[in-house]
Amino acid sequence: MKKFDTKVQHLKYKVLKAVAKFAWEGTLQENLVNIPKMIVTKKEPTMRCCIYKEQAIVMERIKLAMGGNKDNKNAIEVIDIACDECPMSGYEVTDYCRGCLSHRCEDACKKDAITFDHQQKAHIDKSKCVDCGLCAKVCPYGAIRNLKRPCEMACKVKAITSGEDHTAVINDEKCISCGACVYQCPWGAINDKSYILDVINLIKSSENNTKYKVHAVVAPAISSQFVYAKLGQVIKGIKELGFYKVTEAALGADMVALLEAEELSEKGFLTSSCCPAFVSYVKKQFPDLKEYVSHTLSPFATISKRIKEEDPTCKVVFIGPCTAKKMEFKQEEVAPYVDSVITFEELQALFDSKEIDVGSLQEENLENASYYGRIFARNCGLSEAVAESLKESGLKNFDLKAVSCDGIEACRIALMKAQKKILDGNFIEGMACVGGCIGGAGCLTHGERNKIEVEKHGKTSKLPDIKSAVTEYEKTHGKK
């Protein structure tokens, strides 16, 4: 069964798998030069000018798999040598131009960038064009198109531009590390750096969990990702890798829902803090609203904090769909509780690097979380959980008006309205990825099926409500 949406993801996986395999064996350094030749052979077709360039690009992918540029604090990096196949961005006149009489495009252009040839067909002078798009709006044939690069189209915060050599350039001051560009780049020229080696080293150094224990915290979106196996088998596979215990981040979500409901009732207006890309967006683009971002840690940080309180010597690794988490876990308020982050893509590479046949394993259950904690993975899930928490906490009289933002563009609209004090709502659920966490760049698969599977996973909870989930956890682990 197909494990990935795209061949780009599969290529990325092959690099991660090879790097992980040699890292487990302790022979990575001596095998670095061999990996590109293993992945790109003369038998396989290449879309580049030659096989040698393809192999050179794989070497750059290896560097990202090993942690990337340490001087670049962003989790997202551009592989310049791989970013050379996209046309220049901007408005272009297509063959649909009929050389009409009206020339509305010329009248609309304020920069005199439109000229006509002997057939009266329009042309755009790039040296004058400012990409305002007015010409495209008035063309009766729709003959003028904005041919943006896929990464620019994907980036809704306008953090990607073209450099002098026409390669993509990321503006770190705007970038929120959501990874939309990573998933949409058809050449795999933009990637998230990996901490897979750090995780391997944590496991190997733990000496089979006797020196210290290595915990895995898994995002609820995991229930939708490994289509070839049951969730219980995936949990067993994580333990087979060497993790001591696997805990649902959904338990942290239960705790967060209760805390955010209380905070919302006290303040009267709040935005969620669960999505690190959304929080980054608020701080960078709407700094005057950052005081309204919930002071509650995100679910993965909240449950990781509880695990570390119980065993301060342990190590905690978060496994999920989010590239922005690779930025969040290094923040001052989160770093004490989370030691590393990997995505579902990287987890798949780890499984196969150790030749773990997940689909053949016995199932193992997760610690139970509530239905509401588990549906944090999808859009509107957080709002539903906060509504339930208000009810369970005896705050029924608080009139919740949740605004669920599906994707960063929806977040922008809601935040702009909040800034102007015209938002018809008092709680903004901000999700940078369309669909919520199930649309994250680190997912193996994307689509409506993911939402269905997360909903199913939520309904398998044996707990009647959010407070029951938190109480059950506290009974087992001791209230901190």
PyMOL commands that set and color helices and strands:
alter all, ss='L'
color gray80, all
select helices_A, chain A and resi 7-25+28-39+51-65+80-82+104-108+134-138+150-154+180-184+196-205+220-224+231-240+249-267+276-285+287-292+299-310+325-328+344-353+358-360+371-377+381-392+408-419+437-439+448-459+466-477
alter helices_A, ss='H'
color red, helices_A
select strands_A, chain A and resi 76-78+91-93+114-116+122-124+144-146+160-162+168-170+190-192+214-218+245-248+270-271+315-320+340-343+402-406+427-431
alter strands_A, ss='S'
color yellow, strands_A
deselect
rebuild
show_as cartoon
